[in-house]
Amino acid sequence: MTNTTKSQLSHFFQNTPSSAFNQFKHLLVLSLLITFSFSARTALGSITTVVTFDSNSRTKVQCVETKATILFNGQTYGLITSPYTGRTWLDRNLGATRTAISSTDTAAYGDLYQWGRKQDGHESRTSGTTSAQKDSIFSTTDKFITGSFDWVSAGVDNDGSKRASVWIDGEANDICPVGFNVPTKIDLENEMTLAGIDAPNTLDKAFSSFLRIPAAGFRNRATGGTILNTVSLAALWTRNASVSTGGVQQAKYLSIDRTGANYNNLDRAYGMSVRCIKSKPDTDTTGEYQAVVSGTLLRNVWLDRNLGATQKATSGTDSNAYGTYYKLGKATCPTNFTLPSEKDLKVLIAELGEGRYIVQNAFFSAMALPAAGHEKDDRTVGSSIYLRGAGNQVVLINSERGNGRFYEDKAENNDGIPVRCIKETSSIGSDASTELVTLTITDNSPKPNGSGKGIIGAAKTVTFTFDFSEPVVGFTVSDVKIENGKIVAGAIIPVSEAPANTRWTLTAFPTQGMSSNSLVVTIPANSALDRNANGNVIASRSVSLNTEPPKAIVIEKWATDASADKGSGAKQLIGRPDPGLNPGDPAVKNHPKSWLEGKGNKGLTNLTLTYDKDEPLYIQSVVIRQTFNTGWGVDMISGIDSDGKETPLYNSFNNELSEVSGADRTNSSWGTQVNDRTIALNSKAMRLGPFYKIKVLVGVQSAGGFDGVDAVKITGFKDKPL
């Protein structure tokens, strides 16, 4: 049951300061399974209180202060302050007529915006539709645009940067009240994590939170603009654009259903809810701290700036964000926060990764770490990140080394080092588990006996799978040590079907020319860390190599059938060469058994030649037996596979495809004698295929010129050459 009547209780709290509400929570214990809300005015503004009773008569009371109200586009919005981050939000989705009184309150659903688009009428749930994309990001239609991935035409704003820059406070496509913005992914992620809005019963938690998020559904661009998944899904846009691996224009959004909250990418033409956030925290100018959530595994809560800093870093060299430089034992964190332990710092380093851009990555992370350096060396300021932890632990992060490490010079005890505090409940304590992470490595190489050690042949790759016993961070391709091979594409690939942060794959290409060695992959100990900063045990996997190249057996075949373009003038199409014609014989201008004999101005003609379909070949060379030749004779050759796909192999105007052997000029009298012209394909073309048909373009374009072709032979290999 949901009771939204305010008169029964609001008088009791009339003009009561918000700090006094804790005195009354014990009065709200009722032996009912019930959720209700009420509001009261105070000297500071208004209070919305959400009271939830579970089946065991336990209560959860949440008092959310509404500082003020604003009138925007005909709607009166309340302003609510996050009890976790201190940020100010609107109390409802844009376009909603009231704050949600249940997760299925239709009056609280609000409008559905296409990403980056201004308020022009399209956002109405009942707006008309059109399939015509706009050629500008400044839309002028009130129609919801359907059918395409994006509501603007291709090339207008593919990466989304233009719309991201104008979908903010004060710009052309601004849809929020003055001083408010569409939130970033980090804005939403911080609130969701700190409020505990996660599985199970995620939708219920989203509604019960201070944000009162309803299941407003979304508008589907692919089904003509129909509204789907009301009651079962909340979908809110962020301000972050993205582009899929296939080049589809997308943006990040928060998806909440009953099984979880996720941040996914979706096409920008979909319609979703928007909840606006105040552009900057109220306390930015006062130096008060906010909380931020960092990392992909632990979701640790840290201060948003270094201890003593007057603001969160706006750049990696923002001196106002450097904070105070503390000697050993001199730093004191705010209430409920503490100096990070050695394990906290280890996990932080692992989360940041490695590489030449690690300092930049640290700034662009949720923690916005500035390169404050340390007090006794000005050269480090603006280039290196130092952080002091509990005890005498000091971390150094710089791009020169491309990683983070513990600083070993004990002189830092009397040196001033910046401090970033972590929430006590997030910190990894000394009582945390010390059990190491196990790692199992498998591979997909053929196993001669069905199990055991595999063996890999020439020109083959092998894929290794790394399974950690629990979620880990810090595992990168640089942790993979490989002998007698190299890593293909230079990356490890996370496997989405497995639990997050537990499984990766890597493909390796073995060293060729080996018959008694093994390809060995090793992951050293402590390459990855679990949530308690415990490292993995060392693990390795080997695959036997038999990469000696096989002796290539050259196969020669004459065509068994042939066809020519219609009207080509071919007098006779046979598969074998005329036994009465041999290279060196006098040229025969109108040989009756030639495959092709140009007539008059017939010009270039395609011949399609068929060989043994049961034994297609990787083609090494093509021999054209010409009965008469007035020019180059063959301009292009293509291979045709069993699926009918045609692949270019030779082009007389493109040296990258093949090399014409000297055979075409071996006979100095190639214009007056029967001649075998050999076209040898280069190594690139020889690896294409295999083919059982070829197509050759023969003849000349000059008036009166023509070529006669008696037969065409191919030579090649059954197996793909190395």
ROZA-50668 format. One record per residue (C-alpha): residue in one letter; z negated, y, x negated; residue number from 1. Coordinates in steps of 0.5 Angstrom, whole numbers, plus 500, padded with zeros to 3 digits. Each point is the difference from the previous one (the first is absolute). Layout:
% residues N
   residu    pz    py    px   num
        A     Z     Y     X   NUM
...
% end
This chain:
% residues 722
   residu    pz    py    px   num
        M   500   500   500     1
        T   502   507   498     2
        N   496   506   502     3
        T   503   507   499     4
        T   495   504   504     5
        K   497   505   496     6
        S   495   503   505     7
        Q   495   495   500     8
        L   498   500   493     9
        S   503   507   497    10
        H   495   504   503    11
        F   495   496   496    12
        F   503   503   493    13
        Q   502   507   502    14
        N   499   504   494    15
        T   497   495   496    16
        P   502   501   493    17
        S   504   494   497    18
        S   495   498   495    19
        A   495   498   505    20
        F   504   495   503    21
        N   497   494   496    22
        Q   494   502   504    23
        F   503   497   506    24
        K   504   494   498    25
        H   494   495   502    26
        L   501   503   507    27
        L   507   497   501    28
        V   498   492   500    29
        L   502   497   506    30
        S   501   493   502    31
        L   507   500   502    32
        L   507   499   497    33
        I   502   507   500    34
        T   504   505   497    35
        F   499   507   502    36
        S   501   507   497    37
        F   497   507   502    38
        S   501   507   497    39
        A   495   506   499    40
        R   500   507   498    41
        T   496   502   494    42
        A   499   506   496    43
        L   505   498   495    44
        G   505   498   505    45
        S   501   493   504    46
        I   498   493   499    47
        T   503   494   502    48
        T   496   494   500    49
        V   503   493   500    50
        V   495   494   502    51
        T   502   493   500    52
        F   496   494   502    53
        D   501   493   498    54
        S   499   493   503    55
        N   493   500   497    56
        S   498   507   502    57
        R   501   503   493    58
        T   502   507   500    59
        K   505   504   496    60
        V   499   508   501    61
        Q   505   505   497    62
        C   499   507   500    63
        V   506   504   498    64
        E   500   508   500    65
        T   505   504   503    66
        K   500   506   496    67
        A   505   504   505    68
        T   506   500   504    69
        I   507   503   499    70
        L   505   501   505    71
        F   507   497   498    72
        N   506   500   504    73
        G   496   500   507    74
        Q   495   495   498    75
        T   493   501   498    76
        Y   498   496   494    77
        G   493   498   497    78
        L   499   500   492    79
        I   496   494   498    80
        T   497   500   493    81
        S   500   493   496    82
        P   494   497   499    83
        Y   503   497   494    84
        T   504   505   496    85
        G   498   506   503    86
        R   507   502   502    87
        T   502   503   507    88
        W   505   497   505    89
        L   502   501   507    90
        D   496   496   505    91
        R   507   497   503    92
        N   507   498   499    93
        L   505   506   500    94
        G   502   501   507    95
        A   494   496   503    96
        T   496   503   506    97
        R   494   498   498    98
        T   496   496   495    99
        A   500   492   501   100
        I   495   497   505   101
        S   503   493   498   102
        S   505   497   496   103
        T   505   500   506   104
        D   499   507   502   105
        T   507   502   502   106
        A   497   508   500   107
        A   499   499   493   108
        Y   506   497   498   109
        G   504   506   498   110
        D   507   501   498   111
        L   504   496   495   112
        Y   503   504   494   113
        Q   506   498   496   114
        W   498   500   493   115
        G   501   507   497   116
        R   503   503   506   117
        K   497   506   504   118
        Q   498   501   507   119
        D   506   501   504   120
        G   499   496   506   121
        H   502   493   497   122
        E   493   498   499   123
        S   498   500   507   124
        R   500   493   503   125
        T   505   501   505   126
        S   505   504   496   127
        G   507   498   501   128
        T   504   496   494   129
        T   506   501   496   130
        S   503   496   495   131
        A   503   506   496   132
        Q   497   501   493   133
        K   498   507   498   134
        D   504   504   494   135
        S   493   504   499   136
        I   493   498   499   137
        F   499   506   505   138
        S   502   497   506   139
        T   502   504   506   140
        T   500   494   506   141
        D   495   498   504   142
        K   502   493   500   143
        F   497   494   497   144
        I   505   497   495   145
        T   501   493   500   146
        G   505   495   497   147
        S   499   502   492   148
        F   495   499   495   149
        D   499   507   499   150
        W   501   506   505   151
        V   504   504   495   152
        S   507   498   498   153
        A   500   496   493   154
        G   500   505   494   155
        V   496   505   504   156
        D   493   498   497   157
        N   501   493   498   158
        D   493   500   495   159
        G   496   504   506   160
        S   498   506   495   161
        K   503   505   504   162
        R   496   498   506   163
        A   494   499   497   164
        S   500   507   497   165
        V   501   503   507   166
        W   496   496   504   167
        I   494   503   498   168
        D   495   506   502   169
        G   505   507   500   170
        E   506   497   499   171
        A   506   499   505   172
        N   499   493   502   173
        D   492   501   501   174
        I   498   496   506   175
        C   492   501   499   176
        P   496   506   502   177
        V   499   506   494   178
        G   496   497   494   179
        F   501   493   502   180
        N   505   495   497   181
        V   503   493   502   182
        P   496   496   496   183
        T   502   496   493   184
        K   499   493   499   185
        I   494   501   496   186
        D   497   504   506   187
        L   500   495   505   188
        E   498   494   495   189
        N   494   504   498   190
        E   497   500   507   191
        M   502   494   502   192
        T   497   496   494   193
        L   494   504   500   194
        A   499   499   508   195
        G   501   493   499   196
        I   506   499   505   197
        D   502   494   498   198
        A   501   493   502   199
        P   498   497   505   200
        N   500   504   506   201
        T   503   505   497   202
        L   503   504   506   203
        D   493   500   503   204
        K   497   503   493   205
        A   506   505   500   206
        F   498   503   507   207
        S   492   499   499   208
        S   501   504   493   209
        F   499   508   500   210
        L   508   501   500   211
        R   500   496   507   212
        I   507   497   499   213
        P   503   497   506   214
        A   506   495   500   215
        A   505   505   502   216
        G   506   495   498   217
        F   507   502   497   218
        R   507   502   502   219
        N   505   496   497   220
        R   506   503   498   221
        A   504   493   500   222
        T   499   498   507   223
        G   502   507   503   224
        G   494   504   499   225
        T   495   495   504   226
        I   493   501   499   227
        L   497   493   498   228
        N   493   497   498   229
        T   496   505   504   230
        V   493   497   501   231
        S   501   495   494   232
        L   502   505   494   233
        A   498   507   497   234
        A   506   503   496   235
        L   499   506   496   236
        W   504   504   495   237
        T   498   502   493   238
        R   504   506   497   239
        N   502   495   494   240
        A   508   498   500   241
        S   502   494   497   242
        V   507   496   499   243
        S   500   492   501   244
        T   503   496   494   245
        G   507   500   504   246
        G   500   507   501   247
        V   498   501   507   248
        Q   497   507   501   249
        Q   492   499   502   250
        A   493   503   500   251
        K   493   497   500   252
        Y   496   499   506   253
        L   493   497   502   254
        S   501   494   504   255
        I   494   498   504   256
        D   499   494   505   257
        R   495   495   501   258
        T   501   496   494   259
        G   500   506   495   260
        A   502   506   497   261
        N   506   501   495   262
        Y   504   505   497   263
        N   507   498   501   264
        N   507   503   499   265
        L   504   501   506   266
        D   507   504   502   267
        R   499   507   501   268
        A   504   500   507   269
        Y   494   497   503   270
        G   495   504   504   271
        M   493   499   499   272
        S   493   504   501   273
        V   498   506   495   274
        R   492   502   499   275
        C   500   506   496   276
        I   495   502   495   277
        K   497   506   497   278
        S   504   502   494   279
        K   495   500   495   280
        P   492   498   500   281
        D   496   506   503   282
        T   496   499   493   283
        D   505   501   496   284
        T   498   507   497   285
        T   493   498   500   286
        G   500   495   495   287
        E   497   494   505   288
        Y   503   493   499   289
        Q   504   496   504   290
        A   501   492   500   291
        V   506   497   498   292
        V   502   493   501   293
        S   503   497   493   294
        G   504   493   499   295
        T   504   495   503   296
        L   494   494   500   297
        L   493   503   500   298
        R   502   506   504   299
        N   494   504   496   300
        V   497   506   502   301
        W   500   506   495   302
        L   499   507   500   303
        D   506   504   500   304
        R   499   504   494   305
        N   497   500   493   306
        L   492   501   500   307
        G   499   508   500   308
        A   508   502   502   309
        T   501   505   505   310
        Q   506   497   503   311
        K   504   493   500   312
        A   505   500   495   313
        T   507   504   502   314
        S   503   497   494   315
        G   499   496   494   316
        T   498   506   496   317
        D   496   504   505   318
        S   494   503   496   319
        N   496   501   507   320
        A   500   493   501   321
        Y   498   498   493   322
        G   492   501   502   323
        T   494   499   495   324
        Y   500   497   493   325
        Y   494   495   500   326
        K   496   498   494   327
        L   497   493   501   328
        G   495   499   505   329
        K   501   507   503   330
        A   504   499   506   331
        T   497   500   507   332
        C   504   498   506   333
        P   500   502   507   334
        T   495   496   505   335
        N   503   493   501   336
        F   505   501   494   337
        T   499   497   493   338
        L   503   500   493   339
        P   505   494   500   340
        S   498   494   497   341
        E   504   496   494   342
        K   503   496   506   343
        D   502   506   504   344
        L   504   503   494   345
        K   503   493   499   346
        V   503   500   507   347
        L   502   507   500   348
        I   504   499   493   349
        A   503   494   503   350
        E   502   503   507   351
        L   503   506   496   352
        G   505   495   496   353
        E   503   502   494   354
        G   506   503   496   355
        R   502   507   498   356
        Y   499   503   506   357
        I   493   498   501   358
        V   497   507   500   359
        Q   505   502   505   360
        N   498   494   504   361
        A   493   501   500   362
        F   501   507   503   363
        F   505   498   505   364
        S   495   495   502   365
        A   495   501   506   366
        M   494   502   495   367
        A   505   506   497   368
        L   497   499   493   369
        P   502   506   495   370
        A   501   499   493   371
        A   493   504   498   372
        G   500   497   493   373
        H   493   501   497   374
        E   495   505   498   375
        K   501   500   492   376
        D   508   499   499   377
        D   504   505   504   378
        R   506   496   498   379
        T   498   495   505   380
        V   500   505   506   381
        G   506   500   504   382
        S   502   493   497   383
        S   495   495   501   384
        I   495   498   505   385
        Y   493   498   498   386
        L   494   498   505   387
        R   493   498   498   388
        G   497   495   504   389
        A   493   497   500   390
        G   496   498   494   391
        N   505   502   494   392
        Q   506   498   503   393
        V   506   505   499   394
        V   507   499   502   395
        L   506   503   497   396
        I   507   500   504   397
        N   506   503   496   398
        S   508   499   500   399
        E   500   499   493   400
        R   497   493   500   401
        G   503   499   507   402
        N   493   497   503   403
        G   493   501   501   404
        R   495   498   496   405
        F   492   500   498   406
        Y   499   506   495   407
        E   497   496   494   408
        D   497   507   496   409
        K   493   500   501   410
        A   500   507   498   411
        E   502   502   507   412
        N   492   499   502   413
        N   500   507   498   414
        D   506   502   502   415
        G   502   503   507   416
        I   504   496   504   417
        P   502   501   508   418
        V   497   496   505   419
        R   503   497   507   420
        C   494   497   504   421
        I   501   494   505   422
        K   497   498   506   423
        E   494   496   499   424
        T   502   495   505   425
        S   507   499   497   426
        S   497   499   493   427
        I   500   493   496   428
        G   493   499   499   429
        S   497   495   494   430
        D   498   495   506   431
        A   508   499   502   432
        S   503   493   499   433
        T   502   499   492   434
        E   505   494   502   435
        L   506   500   497   436
        V   507   500   503   437
        T   504   494   500   438
        L   508   500   499   439
        T   505   495   502   440
        I   507   500   497   441
        T   505   496   503   442
        D   508   500   499   443
        N   506   498   504   444
        S   504   496   494   445
        P   503   493   502   446
        K   494   495   498   447
        P   504   494   498   448
        N   494   495   503   449
        G   499   504   506   450
        S   494   503   497   451
        G   497   503   493   452
        K   503   504   495   453
        G   507   502   502   454
        I   506   501   496   455
        I   505   506   500   456
        G   508   500   498   457
        A   505   505   497   458
        A   501   506   504   459
        K   495   499   505   460
        T   494   504   502   461
        V   493   498   502   462
        T   495   503   504   463
        F   492   500   499   464
        T   495   501   506   465
        F   493   503   498   466
        D   495   498   505   467
        F   493   503   499   468
        S   494   497   503   469
        E   498   507   503   470
        P   503   507   501   471
        V   501   504   493   472
        V   502   506   497   473
        G   503   502   494   474
        F   505   495   499   475
        T   507   502   498   476
        V   506   498   496   477
        S   497   502   493   478
        D   495   495   501   479
        V   505   494   500   480
        K   501   497   493   481
        I   506   496   499   482
        E   503   495   495   483
        N   507   498   499   484
        G   503   504   506   485
        K   500   507   503   486
        I   498   503   507   487
        V   505   501   505   488
        A   500   507   503   489
        G   494   502   496   490
        A   495   499   506   491
        I   495   496   504   492
        I   501   500   507   493
        P   495   499   505   494
        V   500   495   505   495
        S   499   503   507   496
        E   499   493   504   497
        A   494   499   496   498
        P   493   504   500   499
        A   501   507   497   500
        N   499   500   493   501
        T   500   493   499   502
        R   507   497   498   503
        W   505   503   496   504
        T   507   497   497   505
        L   504   501   494   506
        T   507   497   498   507
        A   501   499   493   508
        F   507   498   496   509
        P   499   495   494   510
        T   502   501   493   511
        Q   507   496   500   512
        G   502   495   495   513
        M   493   496   500   514
        S   499   493   501   515
        S   493   498   497   516
        N   496   507   502   517
        S   497   502   506   518
        L   500   507   504   519
        V   492   502   501   520
        V   497   505   504   521
        T   493   502   499   522
        I   495   505   503   523
        P   495   502   496   524
        A   492   500   502   525
        N   498   507   504   526
        S   507   502   501   527
        A   498   501   508   528
        L   493   501   503   529
        D   497   498   506   530
        R   496   505   505   531
        N   494   499   495   532
        A   504   502   494   533
        N   500   492   498   534
        G   506   498   496   535
        N   505   494   500   536
        V   499   494   496   537
        I   506   499   495   538
        A   506   496   503   539
        S   507   498   498   540
        R   506   496   502   541
        S   505   497   496   542
        V   507   497   502   543
        S   504   495   495   544
        L   507   503   498   545
        N   507   497   500   546
        T   504   506   499   547
        E   505   498   495   548
        P   507   502   503   549
        P   504   494   503   550
        K   506   498   496   551
        A   505   504   505   552
        I   506   495   502   553
        V   506   504   501   554
        I   504   498   506   555
        E   507   501   502   556
        K   503   500   507   557
        W   507   502   503   558
        A   500   503   507   559
        T   501   494   505   560
        D   502   505   505   561
        A   503   508   501   562
        S   501   505   504   563
        A   504   507   500   564
        D   500   506   504   565
        K   504   500   506   566
        G   507   503   498   567
        S   499   499   492   568
        G   506   497   499   569
        A   497   493   497   570
        K   505   495   501   571
        Q   496   494   498   572
        L   492   499   500   573
        I   498   493   496   574
        G   494   499   496   575
        R   502   497   494   576
        P   505   503   495   577
        D   507   498   500   578
        P   501   495   494   579
        G   507   502   499   580
        L   497   507   497   581
        N   496   501   494   582
        P   497   506   496   583
        G   506   502   496   584
        D   506   498   504   585
        P   504   506   502   586
        A   498   504   506   587
        V   502   498   507   588
        K   501   507   504   589
        N   501   496   507   590
        H   497   493   498   591
        P   500   496   507   592
        K   493   497   499   593
        S   496   506   498   594
        W   494   502   504   595
        L   502   507   501   596
        E   507   504   499   597
        G   500   507   501   598
        K   506   502   504   599
        G   502   507   499   600
        N   495   505   501   601
        K   494   495   503   602
        G   495   503   494   603
        L   493   497   499   604
        T   499   494   504   605
        N   493   496   501   606
        L   500   492   498   607
        T   494   496   503   608
        L   499   493   496   609
        T   496   494   502   610
        Y   497   496   495   611
        D   495   494   501   612
        K   495   502   505   613
        D   495   494   499   614
        E   500   503   492   615
        P   500   507   500   616
        L   500   504   493   617
        Y   497   505   496   618
        I   507   503   498   619
        Q   501   501   493   620
        S   507   502   500   621
        V   506   500   504   622
        V   507   498   497   623
        I   506   503   504   624
        R   507   496   499   625
        Q   505   505   501   626
        T   507   499   500   627
        F   502   507   500   628
        N   496   506   498   629
        T   502   507   500   630
        G   493   503   499   631
        W   493   498   500   632
        G   501   496   505   633
        V   493   499   503   634
        D   495   506   501   635
        M   494   497   504   636
        I   497   493   501   637
        S   494   498   505   638
        G   496   494   501   639
        I   499   497   507   640
        D   494   496   501   641
        S   498   495   505   642
        D   498   505   505   643
        G   506   504   499   644
        K   497   506   496   645
        E   505   503   496   646
        T   497   502   493   647
        P   504   505   495   648
        L   501   496   493   649
        Y   506   504   497   650
        N   503   507   500   651
        S   505   502   495   652
        F   497   507   501   653
        N   493   498   499   654
        N   498   498   493   655
        E   493   498   503   656
        L   502   494   504   657
        S   504   497   495   658
        E   504   499   493   659
        V   508   499   500   660
        S   501   495   495   661
        G   506   501   495   662
        A   503   494   503   663
        D   504   505   505   664
        R   504   502   494   665
        T   500   494   495   666
        N   507   498   502   667
        S   503   506   497   668
        S   506   499   505   669
        W   495   500   506   670
        G   505   504   504   671
        T   506   495   499   672
        Q   496   493   500   673
        V   496   496   504   674
        N   493   502   498   675
        D   493   498   501   676
        R   496   506   501   677
        T   492   499   499   678
        I   495   504   503   679
        A   493   499   497   680
        L   494   502   504   681
        N   494   504   496   682
        S   493   497   500   683
        K   498   504   506   684
        A   506   497   505   685
        M   499   493   497   686
        R   493   500   503   687
        L   502   502   507   688
        G   502   494   505   689
        P   501   494   500   690
        F   507   501   504   691
        Y   505   495   502   692
        K   505   505   502   693
        I   503   506   497   694
        K   505   506   502   695
        V   504   503   495   696
        L   504   507   501   697
        V   507   499   496   698
        G   507   504   500   699
        V   501   507   498   700
        Q   501   506   504   701
        S   506   503   497   702
        A   507   500   504   703
        G   504   493   498   704
        G   494   497   496   705
        F   497   493   502   706
        D   497   495   497   707
        G   500   492   501   708
        V   494   496   499   709
        D   501   492   500   710
        A   493   498   500   711
        V   493   502   498   712
        K   494   496   497   713
        I   493   502   499   714
        T   495   497   495   715
        G   493   501   501   716
        F   493   496   500   717
        K   496   496   505   718
        D   494   503   498   719
        K   498   508   500   720
        P   501   502   493   721
        L   494   503   496   722
% end
